[in-house]
Amino acid sequence: MANQNNAPNQTKNVTIPDDKNLMGITQYLKDAQTGHKRSIPPLDQFNPKHCGTMDLKVKANGEWWHEGQLIKRQALIDLFSTVLWKEDGKFYLKTPVEKIEIEVEDEPLFVNQVDQVEIEGKTYIQLSTTTQDVVIVDQEHPFFMREYSGELRPYVYVRFGINALIQRSAFFHLIEMGELLENDKNETILSLQSGDFHLQLGT
């Protein structure tokens, strides 16, 4: 979970040129990756200084924009997603030497694939994101519903205080895997099972 540091931010108005930030973070990620294997750095062990803000926005529809330009290189987005950090309700790109605030309209991760996998004789729900995260649904990574812009949306907890929006097509697959029930308030509930973990979602 994210380190909840409640100390006031004394450098929130400091801004470093975006290109410098992008190059520095990109170089760190290239150095940190071993071979072609994607890995998530131990961000909870890093305590860098706050280095201002970057004109980088993750929109609610999953698009990443830098200085008003759509980032089209998925490989670059995949790399940036590995250093996403959330603290005190704000999103950052975080490395051992710097923590740079970015703007996220809703959540920065997006589930686009749902599968069922067998692990030690039990069937689990496995979610994959557009940035190559793989999440097994369990007590530490549950589903939940939350409203955004007047719309009730499904999410799953991923890491470091960050959730992933389950995109519409993926959610339809979840519905096929589960069972639709009605509660005593005549509300439709989606009942799902992942391993020994059972959960229900209002739809």
C-alpha positions in Angstrom: 0.0 0.0 0.0 1.1 3.6 -0.5 3.0 5.3 2.2 0.6 7.9 3.6 2.8 10.8 4.3 0.6 13.6 5.6 3.4 16.2 5.9 2.5 19.4 4.0 4.1 19.6 0.6 6.6 22.5 0.6 7.6 22.2 -3.1 4.3 21.9 -4.8 4.8 25.0 -6.9 8.2 23.9 -8.2 8.2 22.9 -11.8 11.0 21.3 -13.8 10.9 21.3 -17.6 8.8 18.3 -18.8 11.3 17.1 -21.4 14.0 16.7 -18.7 11.5 14.7 -16.6 10.5 12.5 -19.4 14.1 11.7 -20.4 15.2 11.1 -16.9 12.4 8.7 -16.1 12.7 6.9 -19.5 16.4 6.4 -18.9 15.8 5.1 -15.4 13.3 2.6 -16.7 15.6 1.4 -19.4 18.4 0.8 -16.9 16.0 -0.9 -14.4 14.5 -3.4 -16.9 16.4 -6.7 -17.2 16.1 -8.1 -20.7 12.6 -7.9 -22.0 10.9 -8.8 -18.7 8.5 -6.2 -17.4 8.8 -5.6 -13.7 7.3 -3.3 -11.1 10.0 -1.5 -9.1 9.7 -1.5 -5.2 8.3 2.0 -5.2 7.2 1.7 -1.5 10.9 1.5 -0.7 11.8 4.7 -2.5 11.8 8.1 -0.7 12.7 10.6 -3.4 12.2 14.4 -3.2 9.1 16.0 -4.8 10.3 17.4 -8.1 7.3 19.4 -9.1 4.7 18.6 -11.8 4.7 17.4 -15.4 2.2 18.3 -18.1 1.2 14.6 -18.4 -2.5 13.6 -18.2 -4.1 10.2 -18.2 -7.7 10.7 -19.4 -10.7 8.8 -18.2 -10.9 7.1 -21.6 -7.4 5.6 -21.2 -5.5 8.0 -23.4 -2.2 9.5 -22.2 -1.4 13.1 -23.2 1.9 15.0 -22.8 2.0 18.8 -23.4 -1.3 18.5 -25.3 -0.1 15.7 -27.6 -1.5 12.2 -27.6 1.2 9.6 -26.7 0.9 6.9 -29.3 3.8 4.7 -28.3 2.3 2.0 -26.2 5.7 0.8 -25.2 6.4 4.2 -23.5 3.0 4.1 -21.7 3.8 0.6 -20.5 7.1 1.8 -19.1 5.5 4.8 -17.3 2.8 2.6 -15.8 5.4 0.7 -13.9 6.4 3.7 -11.8 2.9 5.0 -11.1 2.4 6.0 -7.5 -0.5 7.4 -5.5 -0.1 9.4 -2.3 -2.6 11.6 -0.5 -5.0 11.4 -3.4 -2.4 12.5 -6.0 -0.7 10.6 -8.7 3.0 10.6 -9.5 5.7 9.0 -11.5 8.2 7.8 -8.9 11.8 6.7 -9.2 14.6 6.4 -6.5 15.6 10.0 -7.1 12.5 11.9 -8.0 8.7 12.0 -7.6 6.8 14.0 -10.2 3.1 14.8 -10.0 0.9 14.0 -13.0 -2.8 14.5 -13.7 -5.1 11.5 -13.7 -8.8 12.1 -14.5 -10.1 8.8 -13.0 -7.6 5.9 -12.7 -4.4 5.4 -14.8 -4.8 1.6 -15.4 -7.4 -0.1 -17.6 -8.5 -3.8 -17.7 -9.2 -5.0 -21.2 -9.1 -8.8 -20.8 -10.7 -11.2 -18.4 -9.7 -14.9 -18.1 -10.2 -17.9 -15.8 -7.1 -19.7 -14.6 -6.5 -22.9 -12.7 -4.2 -22.6 -9.7 -3.7 -25.6 -7.4 -7.0 -27.1 -8.5 -9.0 -23.9 -7.9 -10.5 -21.5 -10.6 -9.5 -17.9 -10.3 -10.4 -14.8 -12.2 -7.4 -13.2 -13.9 -7.5 -9.6 -15.2 -5.0 -8.1 -17.7 -4.5 -4.4 -18.3 -3.6 -2.5 -21.4 -0.2 -1.9 -19.8 0.5 -5.6 -19.2 -0.4 -5.8 -15.6 -1.9 -9.2 -14.5 -4.1 -9.3 -11.5 -5.6 -12.4 -9.8 -8.8 -11.4 -8.0 -8.6 -12.2 -4.3 -9.1 -10.5 -0.9 -6.2 -8.1 -1.6 -7.3 -7.4 -5.2 -11.1 -7.1 -5.0 -13.6 -5.6 -7.4 -15.7 -2.7 -6.5 -18.1 -0.2 -8.0 -17.6 3.6 -7.9 -19.3 6.6 -9.6 -17.4 8.7 -12.1 -19.1 11.6 -13.9 -22.6 10.3 -13.0 -21.8 6.8 -14.2 -21.3 3.7 -12.0 -18.1 2.0 -13.1 -16.3 -1.3 -12.1 -12.8 -1.2 -10.8 -10.2 -3.6 -9.3 -7.4 -2.8 -6.9 -4.0 -3.3 -8.4 -1.1 -1.8 -6.3 0.2 1.2 -4.3 -3.3 2.6 -3.8 -4.0 2.5 -7.6 -7.0 0.9 -9.2 -7.8 -0.2 -12.7 -11.0 0.6 -14.5 -12.6 -2.6 -16.0 -13.5 -1.6 -19.5 -17.0 -2.3 -20.8 -16.1 -5.3 -23.0 -14.1 -6.9 -20.2 -17.0 -6.4 -17.7 -19.3 -8.2 -20.1 -17.0 -11.2 -19.8 -17.2 -11.0 -16.1 -20.9 -11.0 -16.2 -20.7 -14.2 -18.3 -18.5 -15.8 -15.6 -20.8 -14.9 -12.7 -24.4 -15.1 -11.8 -26.9 -12.2 -11.8 -29.1 -12.1 -8.7 -31.7 -9.7 -7.2 -31.4 -8.5 -3.6 -34.2 -7.6 -1.3 -34.3 -4.1 -2.7 -34.9 -5.5 -6.3 -31.4 -4.4 -7.3 -29.4 -6.5 -9.7 -26.2 -8.0 -8.1 -23.4 -9.8 -10.0 -22.1 -12.7 -7.9 -18.5 -13.9 -8.7 -16.1 -16.5 -7.3 -12.4 -16.4 -7.6 -10.7 -19.2 -5.8 -12.1 -19.2 -2.2 -12.9 -15.5 -2.6 -16.6 -14.7 -3.2 -17.8 -11.2 -3.9 -20.9 -9.4 -5.2 -21.2 -6.2 -7.3 -24.2 -4.0 -7.8 -24.7 -3.4 -11.5 
